[in-house]
C-alpha cells in the first residue's frame, strides 16, 4: 500500500538530488551533465565574492529572524487574550476569522495587497491621506517593503500559530485557577502565575524549531510582492536563485547558492532539534 508513496518520494525528492552536480559545473543545458565543464568549487567561491550574493544572504537572515520573532510574540499574546474570552460563540468566531487568511495563497493575497497598498488610490494610502500625510510607497521603498512583508506574513499565519498555544492552554488543570481564586489571586495574577508558565514550554519548542527554517524567508510571498526597486532590501536566497539560475540561465551558480542554503538549513535543523530536546524535552524520534 505504501509502494506508490515510496515511488513518488523517490521520483520527486531523491532523483532530483542528482542535479546538485550542476553546482560543481559550468553547466550548459545543450551539453548536459556529462559534457559540461567541471569547475569544482568555483561557483561557491563566486557566491561569496559577488556583492549581490552577500546582500541577499543578509536580507534573508534579517527578514527570516524578524518573522520568527513576530510569529512567536503575536500568536502568544493573541492566545493569552483569546483565553480570557468567556463567550464561547464569540471566541470561536474570532478564532475562525483570524484563521481564514491561512488558506489563501500568496498569489491571491499578493494581488489584494498590490491594490490596497497602491499609492494611486490604494485603500491604505487613502486612510493615511485622511490624516494629512503623504502616501507611502510600501512596495517600492526597501525599508517599507521589509515592514510590509513581515506584517502581512504575520497577519496571514498568526491565526494558525495561535492554535498551538491554545492547545497548550487546554491542558491546564482548571483546579489550578480555582485554587488561585481561593488564595485571592486576580485575573492578572492568575495569568502571570498559571497561564503564561503553561505556555512557556511550547513557546520554547516553537522558537527552537523555527531555527531550522531561518533561511526560508518566504519565496511565495516575496516573489508575488517584490520588484526591481526593492531588490537591494527585499531579494532573498530563493528569489535570487530563481532570477540567476532560471531567468539568467546561470544554472551552476544558482544551484551552488541553493546547495549552500540547504546545507546551512540542515545544520540548523539538527541544532534546533537538540535545543528543543534539551530545553523542553521535545523530540520527534
C-alpha positions as protocol buffer text, in pm:
chain_id: "A"
residue {
  index: 1
  type: UNK
  ca { x: 0 y: 0 z: 0 }
}
residue {
  index: 2
  type: UNK
  ca { x: 288 y: 237 z: 63 }
}
residue {
  index: 3
  type: UNK
  ca { x: 465 y: 148 z: -263 }
}
residue {
  index: 4
  type: UNK
  ca { x: 302 y: 433 z: -465 }
}
residue {
  index: 5
  type: UNK
  ca { x: 406 y: 681 z: -198 }
}
residue {
  index: 6
  type: UNK
  ca { x: 763 y: 547 z: -194 }
}
residue {
  index: 7
  type: UNK
  ca { x: 782 y: 572 z: -573 }
}
residue {
  index: 8
  type: UNK
  ca { x: 660 y: 934 z: -566 }
}
residue {
  index: 9
  type: UNK
  ca { x: 913 y: 1027 z: -297 }
}
residue {
  index: 10
  type: UNK
  ca { x: 1197 y: 868 z: -497 }
}
residue {
  index: 11
  type: UNK
  ca { x: 1090 y: 1041 z: -821 }
}
residue {
  index: 12
  type: UNK
  ca { x: 1031 y: 1389 z: -681 }
}
residue {
  index: 13
  type: UNK
  ca { x: 1259 y: 1404 z: -374 }
}
residue {
  index: 14
  type: UNK
  ca { x: 1562 y: 1181 z: -434 }
}
residue {
  index: 15
  type: UNK
  ca { x: 1619 y: 1165 z: -810 }
}
residue {
  index: 16
  type: UNK
  ca { x: 1632 y: 1547 z: -843 }
}
residue {
  index: 17
  type: UNK
  ca { x: 1920 y: 1546 z: -593 }
}
residue {
  index: 18
  type: UNK
  ca { x: 2146 y: 1416 z: -870 }
}
residue {
  index: 19
  type: UNK
  ca { x: 2104 y: 1759 z: -1028 }
}
residue {
  index: 20
  type: UNK
  ca { x: 2319 y: 1903 z: -749 }
}
residue {
  index: 21
  type: UNK
  ca { x: 2619 y: 1812 z: -961 }
}
residue {
  index: 22
  type: UNK
  ca { x: 2545 y: 2133 z: -1154 }
}
residue {
  index: 23
  type: UNK
  ca { x: 2684 y: 2328 z: -856 }
}
residue {
  index: 24
  type: UNK
  ca { x: 3030 y: 2196 z: -948 }
}
residue {
  index: 25
  type: UNK
  ca { x: 2999 y: 2251 z: -1323 }
}
residue {
  index: 26
  type: UNK
  ca { x: 2979 y: 2530 z: -1575 }
}
residue {
  index: 27
  type: UNK
  ca { x: 2651 y: 2372 z: -1671 }
}
residue {
  index: 28
  type: UNK
  ca { x: 2524 y: 2420 z: -2024 }
}
residue {
  index: 29
  type: UNK
  ca { x: 2179 y: 2270 z: -2099 }
}
residue {
  index: 30
  type: UNK
  ca { x: 2276 y: 2170 z: -2454 }
}
residue {
  index: 31
  type: UNK
  ca { x: 2577 y: 1975 z: -2321 }
}
residue {
  index: 32
  type: UNK
  ca { x: 2405 y: 1808 z: -2027 }
}
residue {
  index: 33
  type: UNK
  ca { x: 2560 y: 1672 z: -1707 }
}
residue {
  index: 34
  type: UNK
  ca { x: 2820 y: 1457 z: -1877 }
}
residue {
  index: 35
  type: UNK
  ca { x: 2976 y: 1707 z: -2117 }
}
residue {
  index: 36
  type: UNK
  ca { x: 2956 y: 2033 z: -1921 }
}
residue {
  index: 37
  type: UNK
  ca { x: 3293 y: 2154 z: -1789 }
}
residue {
  index: 38
  type: UNK
  ca { x: 3379 y: 2055 z: -1433 }
}
residue {
  index: 39
  type: UNK
  ca { x: 3492 y: 2360 z: -1232 }
}
residue {
  index: 40
  type: UNK
  ca { x: 3491 y: 2225 z: -876 }
}
residue {
  index: 41
  type: UNK
  ca { x: 3409 y: 2483 z: -608 }
}
residue {
  index: 42
  type: UNK
  ca { x: 3437 y: 2784 z: -838 }
}
residue {
  index: 43
  type: UNK
  ca { x: 3064 y: 2860 z: -814 }
}
residue {
  index: 44
  type: UNK
  ca { x: 3084 y: 2857 z: -434 }
}
residue {
  index: 45
  type: UNK
  ca { x: 3384 y: 3091 z: -441 }
}
residue {
  index: 46
  type: UNK
  ca { x: 3198 y: 3332 z: -667 }
}
residue {
  index: 47
  type: UNK
  ca { x: 2898 y: 3317 z: -435 }
}
residue {
  index: 48
  type: UNK
  ca { x: 3099 y: 3475 z: -153 }
}
residue {
  index: 49
  type: UNK
  ca { x: 3264 y: 3728 z: -385 }
}
residue {
  index: 50
  type: UNK
  ca { x: 2954 y: 3869 z: -553 }
}
residue {
  index: 51
  type: UNK
  ca { x: 2828 y: 4173 z: -357 }
}
residue {
  index: 52
  type: UNK
  ca { x: 2473 y: 4080 z: -459 }
}
residue {
  index: 53
  type: UNK
  ca { x: 2503 y: 3734 z: -302 }
}
residue {
  index: 54
  type: UNK
  ca { x: 2623 y: 3875 z: 32 }
}
residue {
  index: 55
  type: UNK
  ca { x: 2338 y: 4125 z: 39 }
}
residue {
  index: 56
  type: UNK
  ca { x: 2089 y: 3850 z: -45 }
}
residue {
  index: 57
  type: UNK
  ca { x: 2211 y: 3633 z: 243 }
}
residue {
  index: 58
  type: UNK
  ca { x: 2183 y: 3930 z: 481 }
}
residue {
  index: 59
  type: UNK
  ca { x: 1832 y: 4011 z: 355 }
}
residue {
  index: 60
  type: UNK
  ca { x: 1727 y: 3650 z: 404 }
}
residue {
  index: 61
  type: UNK
  ca { x: 1861 y: 3632 z: 760 }
}
residue {
  index: 62
  type: UNK
  ca { x: 1713 y: 3968 z: 862 }
}
residue {
  index: 63
  type: UNK
  ca { x: 1366 y: 3904 z: 720 }
}
residue {
  index: 64
  type: UNK
  ca { x: 1354 y: 3545 z: 849 }
}
residue {
  index: 65
  type: UNK
  ca { x: 1466 y: 3640 z: 1201 }
}
residue {
  index: 66
  type: UNK
  ca { x: 1216 y: 3926 z: 1226 }
}
residue {
  index: 67
  type: UNK
  ca { x: 941 y: 3694 z: 1100 }
}
residue {
  index: 68
  type: UNK
  ca { x: 1042 y: 3430 z: 1353 }
}
residue {
  index: 69
  type: UNK
  ca { x: 1025 y: 3679 z: 1642 }
}
residue {
  index: 70
  type: UNK
  ca { x: 691 y: 3822 z: 1526 }
}
residue {
  index: 71
  type: UNK
  ca { x: 544 y: 3475 z: 1474 }
}
residue {
  index: 72
  type: UNK
  ca { x: 630 y: 3393 z: 1834 }
}
residue {
  index: 73
  type: UNK
  ca { x: 517 y: 3714 z: 2006 }
}
residue {
  index: 74
  type: UNK
  ca { x: 191 y: 3782 z: 1818 }
}
residue {
  index: 75
  type: UNK
  ca { x: 30 y: 3432 z: 1848 }
}
residue {
  index: 76
  type: UNK
  ca { x: 150 y: 3404 z: 2208 }
}
residue {
  index: 77
  type: UNK
  ca { x: -14 y: 3737 z: 2301 }
}
residue {
  index: 78
  type: UNK
  ca { x: -329 y: 3670 z: 2099 }
}
residue {
  index: 79
  type: UNK
  ca { x: -373 y: 3327 z: 2262 }
}
residue {
  index: 80
  type: UNK
  ca { x: -348 y: 3492 z: 2605 }
}
residue {
  index: 81
  type: UNK
  ca { x: -616 y: 3746 z: 2513 }
}
residue {
  index: 82
  type: UNK
  ca { x: -842 y: 3490 z: 2348 }
}
residue {
  index: 83
  type: UNK
  ca { x: -813 y: 3264 z: 2651 }
}
residue {
  index: 84
  type: UNK
  ca { x: -972 y: 3538 z: 2863 }
}
residue {
  index: 85
  type: UNK
  ca { x: -1287 y: 3548 z: 2647 }
}
residue {
  index: 86
  type: UNK
  ca { x: -1572 y: 3376 z: 2829 }
}
residue {
  index: 87
  type: UNK
  ca { x: -1833 y: 3378 z: 2549 }
}
residue {
  index: 88
  type: UNK
  ca { x: -1756 y: 3059 z: 2357 }
}
residue {
  index: 89
  type: UNK
  ca { x: -1952 y: 3163 z: 2049 }
}
residue {
  index: 90
  type: UNK
  ca { x: -1760 y: 3490 z: 2018 }
}
residue {
  index: 91
  type: UNK
  ca { x: -1430 y: 3314 z: 2095 }
}
residue {
  index: 92
  type: UNK
  ca { x: -1482 y: 3058 z: 1817 }
}
residue {
  index: 93
  type: UNK
  ca { x: -1599 y: 3323 z: 1573 }
}
residue {
  index: 94
  type: UNK
  ca { x: -1286 y: 3534 z: 1630 }
}
residue {
  index: 95
  type: UNK
  ca { x: -1060 y: 3230 z: 1607 }
}
residue {
  index: 96
  type: UNK
  ca { x: -1220 y: 3125 z: 1276 }
}
residue {
  index: 97
  type: UNK
  ca { x: -1198 y: 3479 z: 1139 }
}
residue {
  index: 98
  type: UNK
  ca { x: -823 y: 3515 z: 1206 }
}
residue {
  index: 99
  type: UNK
  ca { x: -756 y: 3160 z: 1083 }
}
residue {
  index: 100
  type: UNK
  ca { x: -913 y: 3211 z: 738 }
}
residue {
  index: 101
  type: UNK
  ca { x: -623 y: 3404 z: 571 }
}
residue {
  index: 102
  type: UNK
  ca { x: -402 y: 3098 z: 622 }
}
residue {
  index: 103
  type: UNK
  ca { x: -596 y: 2919 z: 345 }
}
residue {
  index: 104
  type: UNK
  ca { x: -537 y: 3191 z: 86 }
}
residue {
  index: 105
  type: UNK
  ca { x: -235 y: 3162 z: -142 }
}
residue {
  index: 106
  type: UNK
  ca { x: 13 y: 3445 z: -181 }
}
residue {
  index: 107
  type: UNK
  ca { x: -90 y: 3473 z: -546 }
}
residue {
  index: 108
  type: UNK
  ca { x: -433 y: 3589 z: -431 }
}
residue {
  index: 109
  type: UNK
  ca { x: -310 y: 3791 z: -134 }
}
residue {
  index: 110
  type: UNK
  ca { x: -37 y: 3949 z: -346 }
}
residue {
  index: 111
  type: UNK
  ca { x: -293 y: 4086 z: -587 }
}
residue {
  index: 112
  type: UNK
  ca { x: -508 y: 4214 z: -300 }
}
residue {
  index: 113
  type: UNK
  ca { x: -212 y: 4385 z: -134 }
}
residue {
  index: 114
  type: UNK
  ca { x: -97 y: 4546 z: -459 }
}
residue {
  index: 115
  type: UNK
  ca { x: -437 y: 4711 z: -484 }
}
residue {
  index: 116
  type: UNK
  ca { x: -465 y: 4803 z: -116 }
}
residue {
  index: 117
  type: UNK
  ca { x: -113 y: 4946 z: -85 }
}
residue {
  index: 118
  type: UNK
  ca { x: -102 y: 5130 z: -415 }
}
residue {
  index: 119
  type: UNK
  ca { x: -3 y: 5497 z: -396 }
}
residue {
  index: 120
  type: UNK
  ca { x: -265 y: 5571 z: -660 }
}
residue {
  index: 121
  type: UNK
  ca { x: -599 y: 5517 z: -488 }
}
residue {
  index: 122
  type: UNK
  ca { x: -499 y: 5229 z: -258 }
}
residue {
  index: 123
  type: UNK
  ca { x: -721 y: 5189 z: 49 }
}
residue {
  index: 124
  type: UNK
  ca { x: -435 y: 5213 z: 299 }
}
residue {
  index: 125
  type: UNK
  ca { x: -291 y: 5530 z: 147 }
}
residue {
  index: 126
  type: UNK
  ca { x: -639 y: 5680 z: 129 }
}
residue {
  index: 127
  type: UNK
  ca { x: -671 y: 5635 z: 506 }
}
residue {
  index: 128
  type: UNK
  ca { x: -323 y: 5784 z: 553 }
}
residue {
  index: 129
  type: UNK
  ca { x: -432 y: 6081 z: 342 }
}
residue {
  index: 130
  type: UNK
  ca { x: -723 y: 6148 z: 580 }
}
residue {
  index: 131
  type: UNK
  ca { x: -465 y: 6247 z: 842 }
}
residue {
  index: 132
  type: UNK
  ca { x: -291 y: 6485 z: 603 }
}
residue {
  index: 133
  type: UNK
  ca { x: 11 y: 6259 z: 547 }
}
residue {
  index: 134
  type: UNK
  ca { x: 190 y: 6183 z: 222 }
}
residue {
  index: 135
  type: UNK
  ca { x: 126 y: 5845 z: 53 }
}
residue {
  index: 136
  type: UNK
  ca { x: 374 y: 5571 z: 144 }
}
residue {
  index: 137
  type: UNK
  ca { x: 532 y: 5359 z: -129 }
}
residue {
  index: 138
  type: UNK
  ca { x: 503 y: 5033 z: 67 }
}
residue {
  index: 139
  type: UNK
  ca { x: 614 y: 4805 z: -217 }
}
residue {
  index: 140
  type: UNK
  ca { x: 865 y: 5041 z: -378 }
}
residue {
  index: 141
  type: UNK
  ca { x: 1073 y: 5153 z: -80 }
}
residue {
  index: 142
  type: UNK
  ca { x: 1313 y: 4891 z: 57 }
}
residue {
  index: 143
  type: UNK
  ca { x: 1261 y: 4959 z: 428 }
}
residue {
  index: 144
  type: UNK
  ca { x: 884 y: 4982 z: 395 }
}
residue {
  index: 145
  type: UNK
  ca { x: 890 y: 4667 z: 183 }
}
residue {
  index: 146
  type: UNK
  ca { x: 1053 y: 4470 z: 465 }
}
residue {
  index: 147
  type: UNK
  ca { x: 799 y: 4606 z: 711 }
}
residue {
  index: 148
  type: UNK
  ca { x: 513 y: 4516 z: 476 }
}
residue {
  index: 149
  type: UNK
  ca { x: 646 y: 4164 z: 420 }
}
residue {
  index: 150
  type: UNK
  ca { x: 676 y: 4091 z: 792 }
}
residue {
  index: 151
  type: UNK
  ca { x: 340 y: 4242 z: 893 }
}
residue {
  index: 152
  type: UNK
  ca { x: 149 y: 4075 z: 609 }
}
residue {
  index: 153
  type: UNK
  ca { x: 309 y: 3737 z: 679 }
}
residue {
  index: 154
  type: UNK
  ca { x: 213 y: 3758 z: 1046 }
}
residue {
  index: 155
  type: UNK
  ca { x: -140 y: 3865 z: 954 }
}
residue {
  index: 156
  type: UNK
  ca { x: -175 y: 3565 z: 722 }
}
residue {
  index: 157
  type: UNK
  ca { x: -49 y: 3296 z: 958 }
}
residue {
  index: 158
  type: UNK
  ca { x: -76 y: 3409 z: 1321 }
}
residue {
  index: 159
  type: UNK
  ca { x: -425 y: 3256 z: 1348 }
}
residue {
  index: 160
  type: UNK
  ca { x: -282 y: 2915 z: 1260 }
}
residue {
  index: 161
  type: UNK
  ca { x: 5 y: 2955 z: 1507 }
}
residue {
  index: 162
  type: UNK
  ca { x: -237 y: 3060 z: 1781 }
}
residue {
  index: 163
  type: UNK
  ca { x: -393 y: 2713 z: 1773 }
}
residue {
  index: 164
  type: UNK
  ca { x: -67 y: 2565 z: 1904 }
}
residue {
  index: 165
  type: UNK
  ca { x: -70 y: 2790 z: 2210 }
}
residue {
  index: 166
  type: UNK
  ca { x: -442 y: 2739 z: 2271 }
}
residue {
  index: 167
  type: UNK
  ca { x: -381 y: 2364 z: 2262 }
}
residue {
  index: 168
  type: UNK
  ca { x: -118 y: 2409 z: 2534 }
}
residue {
  index: 169
  type: UNK
  ca { x: -366 y: 2608 z: 2744 }
}
residue {
  index: 170
  type: UNK
  ca { x: -631 y: 2337 z: 2709 }
}
residue {
  index: 171
  type: UNK
  ca { x: -406 y: 2110 z: 2913 }
}
residue {
  index: 172
  type: UNK
  ca { x: -401 y: 2340 z: 3216 }
}
residue {
  index: 173
  type: UNK
  ca { x: -589 y: 2190 z: 3511 }
}
residue {
  index: 174
  type: UNK
  ca { x: -891 y: 2414 z: 3594 }
}
residue {
  index: 175
  type: UNK
  ca { x: -833 y: 2335 z: 3960 }
}
residue {
  index: 176
  type: UNK
  ca { x: -519 y: 2548 z: 3943 }
}
residue {
  index: 177
  type: UNK
  ca { x: -732 y: 2855 z: 3870 }
}
residue {
  index: 178
  type: UNK
  ca { x: -983 y: 2759 z: 4139 }
}
residue {
  index: 179
  type: UNK
  ca { x: -704 y: 2729 z: 4395 }
}
residue {
  index: 180
  type: UNK
  ca { x: -566 y: 3066 z: 4284 }
}
residue {
  index: 181
  type: UNK
  ca { x: -908 y: 3229 z: 4330 }
}
residue {
  index: 182
  type: UNK
  ca { x: -933 y: 3085 z: 4680 }
}
residue {
  index: 183
  type: UNK
  ca { x: -590 y: 3233 z: 4754 }
}
residue {
  index: 184
  type: UNK
  ca { x: -719 y: 3572 z: 4641 }
}
residue {
  index: 185
  type: UNK
  ca { x: -543 y: 3597 z: 4305 }
}
residue {
  index: 186
  type: UNK
  ca { x: -699 y: 3831 z: 4047 }
}
residue {
  index: 187
  type: UNK
  ca { x: -713 y: 3761 z: 3672 }
}
residue {
  index: 188
  type: UNK
  ca { x: -377 y: 3921 z: 3602 }
}
residue {
  index: 189
  type: UNK
  ca { x: -209 y: 3724 z: 3881 }
}
residue {
  index: 190
  type: UNK
  ca { x: -366 y: 3402 z: 3752 }
}
residue {
  index: 191
  type: UNK
  ca { x: -241 y: 3479 z: 3403 }
}
residue {
  index: 192
  type: UNK
  ca { x: 109 y: 3560 z: 3523 }
}
residue {
  index: 193
  type: UNK
  ca { x: 142 y: 3261 z: 3759 }
}
residue {
  index: 194
  type: UNK
  ca { x: -55 y: 2987 z: 3578 }
}
residue {
  index: 195
  type: UNK
  ca { x: -136 y: 3068 z: 3214 }
}
residue {
  index: 196
  type: UNK
  ca { x: 199 y: 3208 z: 3098 }
}
residue {
  index: 197
  type: UNK
  ca { x: 411 y: 2932 z: 3264 }
}
residue {
  index: 198
  type: UNK
  ca { x: 190 y: 2674 z: 3091 }
}
residue {
  index: 199
  type: UNK
  ca { x: 267 y: 2832 z: 2753 }
}
residue {
  index: 200
  type: UNK
  ca { x: 643 y: 2875 z: 2802 }
}
residue {
  index: 201
  type: UNK
  ca { x: 743 y: 2514 z: 2713 }
}
residue {
  index: 202
  type: UNK
  ca { x: 556 y: 2518 z: 2380 }
}
residue {
  index: 203
  type: UNK
  ca { x: 693 y: 2867 z: 2310 }
}
residue {
  index: 204
  type: UNK
  ca { x: 1046 y: 2729 z: 2359 }
}
residue {
  index: 205
  type: UNK
  ca { x: 970 y: 2442 z: 2121 }
}
residue {
  index: 206
  type: UNK
  ca { x: 827 y: 2677 z: 1856 }
}
residue {
  index: 207
  type: UNK
  ca { x: 1123 y: 2915 z: 1887 }
}
residue {
  index: 208
  type: UNK
  ca { x: 1390 y: 2646 z: 1867 }
}
residue {
  index: 209
  type: UNK
  ca { x: 1230 y: 2452 z: 1582 }
}
residue {
  index: 210
  type: UNK
  ca { x: 1190 y: 2772 z: 1381 }
}
residue {
  index: 211
  type: UNK
  ca { x: 1572 y: 2799 z: 1376 }
}
residue {
  index: 212
  type: UNK
  ca { x: 1574 y: 2522 z: 1117 }
}
residue {
  index: 213
  type: UNK
  ca { x: 1387 y: 2741 z: 869 }
}
residue {
  index: 214
  type: UNK
  ca { x: 1577 y: 3062 z: 937 }
}
residue {
  index: 215
  type: UNK
  ca { x: 1696 y: 3073 z: 575 }
}
residue {
  index: 216
  type: UNK
  ca { x: 1341 y: 3036 z: 444 }
}
residue {
  index: 217
  type: UNK
  ca { x: 1216 y: 3393 z: 433 }
}
residue {
  index: 218
  type: UNK
  ca { x: 911 y: 3311 z: 220 }
}
residue {
  index: 219
  type: UNK
  ca { x: 962 y: 3270 z: -155 }
}
residue {
  index: 220
  type: UNK
  ca { x: 590 y: 3269 z: -242 }
}
residue {
  index: 221
  type: UNK
  ca { x: 524 y: 3593 z: -59 }
}
residue {
  index: 222
  type: UNK
  ca { x: 824 y: 3792 z: -174 }
}
residue {
  index: 223
  type: UNK
  ca { x: 806 y: 3666 z: -533 }
}
residue {
  index: 224
  type: UNK
  ca { x: 448 y: 3795 z: -560 }
}
residue {
  index: 225
  type: UNK
  ca { x: 524 y: 4131 z: -394 }
}
residue {
  index: 226
  type: UNK
  ca { x: 874 y: 4243 z: -489 }
}
residue {
  index: 227
  type: UNK
  ca { x: 1002 y: 4433 z: -790 }
}
residue {
  index: 228
  type: UNK
  ca { x: 1339 y: 4568 z: -912 }
}
residue {
  index: 229
  type: UNK
  ca { x: 1302 y: 4878 z: -692 }
}
residue {
  index: 230
  type: UNK
  ca { x: 1344 y: 4670 z: -374 }
}
residue {
  index: 231
  type: UNK
  ca { x: 1595 y: 4408 z: -484 }
}
residue {
  index: 232
  type: UNK
  ca { x: 1860 y: 4559 z: -255 }
}
residue {
  index: 233
  type: UNK
  ca { x: 1642 y: 4521 z: 57 }
}
residue {
  index: 234
  type: UNK
  ca { x: 1391 y: 4252 z: -37 }
}
residue {
  index: 235
  type: UNK
  ca { x: 1574 y: 3995 z: -250 }
}
residue {
  index: 236
  type: UNK
  ca { x: 1621 y: 3665 z: -62 }
}
residue {
  index: 237
  type: UNK
  ca { x: 1814 y: 3348 z: -143 }
}
residue {
  index: 238
  type: UNK
  ca { x: 1519 y: 3170 z: -305 }
}
residue {
  index: 239
  type: UNK
  ca { x: 1421 y: 3461 z: -531 }
}
residue {
  index: 240
  type: UNK
  ca { x: 1789 y: 3523 z: -612 }
}
residue {
  index: 241
  type: UNK
  ca { x: 1834 y: 3160 z: -719 }
}
residue {
  index: 242
  type: UNK
  ca { x: 1521 y: 3189 z: -933 }
}
residue {
  index: 243
  type: UNK
  ca { x: 1641 y: 3507 z: -1106 }
}
residue {
  index: 244
  type: UNK
  ca { x: 2004 y: 3399 z: -1153 }
}
residue {
  index: 245
  type: UNK
  ca { x: 1951 y: 3030 z: -1219 }
}
residue {
  index: 246
  type: UNK
  ca { x: 1628 y: 3011 z: -1417 }
}
residue {
  index: 247
  type: UNK
  ca { x: 1584 y: 3360 z: -1562 }
}
residue {
  index: 248
  type: UNK
  ca { x: 1954 y: 3443 z: -1606 }
}
residue {
  index: 249
  type: UNK
  ca { x: 2049 y: 3094 z: -1725 }
}
residue {
  index: 250
  type: UNK
  ca { x: 2343 y: 3056 z: -1482 }
}
residue {
  index: 251
  type: UNK
  ca { x: 2230 y: 2714 z: -1364 }
}
residue {
  index: 252
  type: UNK
  ca { x: 2556 y: 2618 z: -1195 }
}
residue {
  index: 253
  type: UNK
  ca { x: 2580 y: 2930 z: -982 }
}
residue {
  index: 254
  type: UNK
  ca { x: 2209 y: 2916 z: -893 }
}
residue {
  index: 255
  type: UNK
  ca { x: 2246 y: 2552 z: -786 }
}
residue {
  index: 256
  type: UNK
  ca { x: 2553 y: 2637 z: -574 }
}
residue {
  index: 257
  type: UNK
  ca { x: 2359 y: 2902 z: -385 }
}
residue {
  index: 258
  type: UNK
  ca { x: 2075 y: 2656 z: -331 }
}
residue {
  index: 259
  type: UNK
  ca { x: 2315 y: 2386 z: -204 }
}
residue {
  index: 260
  type: UNK
  ca { x: 2471 y: 2634 z: 38 }
}
residue {
  index: 261
  type: UNK
  ca { x: 2128 y: 2722 z: 174 }
}
residue {
  index: 262
  type: UNK
  ca { x: 2031 y: 2355 z: 208 }
}
residue {
  index: 263
  type: UNK
  ca { x: 2348 y: 2262 z: 399 }
}
residue {
  index: 264
  type: UNK
  ca { x: 2311 y: 2552 z: 641 }
}
residue {
  index: 265
  type: UNK
  ca { x: 1942 y: 2470 z: 691 }
}
residue {
  index: 266
  type: UNK
  ca { x: 2026 y: 2105 z: 762 }
}
residue {
  index: 267
  type: UNK
  ca { x: 2281 y: 2211 z: 1023 }
}
residue {
  index: 268
  type: UNK
  ca { x: 2032 y: 2449 z: 1185 }
}
residue {
  index: 269
  type: UNK
  ca { x: 1760 y: 2182 z: 1190 }
}
residue {
  index: 270
  type: UNK
  ca { x: 1989 y: 1941 z: 1374 }
}
residue {
  index: 271
  type: UNK
  ca { x: 2085 y: 2213 z: 1624 }
}
residue {
  index: 272
  type: UNK
  ca { x: 1722 y: 2321 z: 1674 }
}
residue {
  index: 273
  type: UNK
  ca { x: 1605 y: 1967 z: 1749 }
}
residue {
  index: 274
  type: UNK
  ca { x: 1884 y: 1922 z: 2000 }
}
residue {
  index: 275
  type: UNK
  ca { x: 1791 y: 2250 z: 2167 }
}
residue {
  index: 276
  type: UNK
  ca { x: 1422 y: 2157 z: 2173 }
}
residue {
  index: 277
  type: UNK
  ca { x: 1510 y: 1829 z: 2345 }
}
residue {
  index: 278
  type: UNK
  ca { x: 1743 y: 1994 z: 2597 }
}
residue {
  index: 279
  type: UNK
  ca { x: 1522 y: 2293 z: 2679 }
}
residue {
  index: 280
  type: UNK
  ca { x: 1171 y: 2149 z: 2653 }
}
residue {
  index: 281
  type: UNK
  ca { x: 1223 y: 1770 z: 2646 }
}
residue {
  index: 282
  type: UNK
  ca { x: 1069 y: 1765 z: 2297 }
}
residue {
  index: 283
  type: UNK
  ca { x: 1165 y: 1504 z: 2043 }
}
residue {
  index: 284
  type: UNK
  ca { x: 1020 y: 1353 z: 1728 }
}
residue {
  index: 285
  type: UNK
  ca { x: 1245 y: 1048 z: 1703 }
}
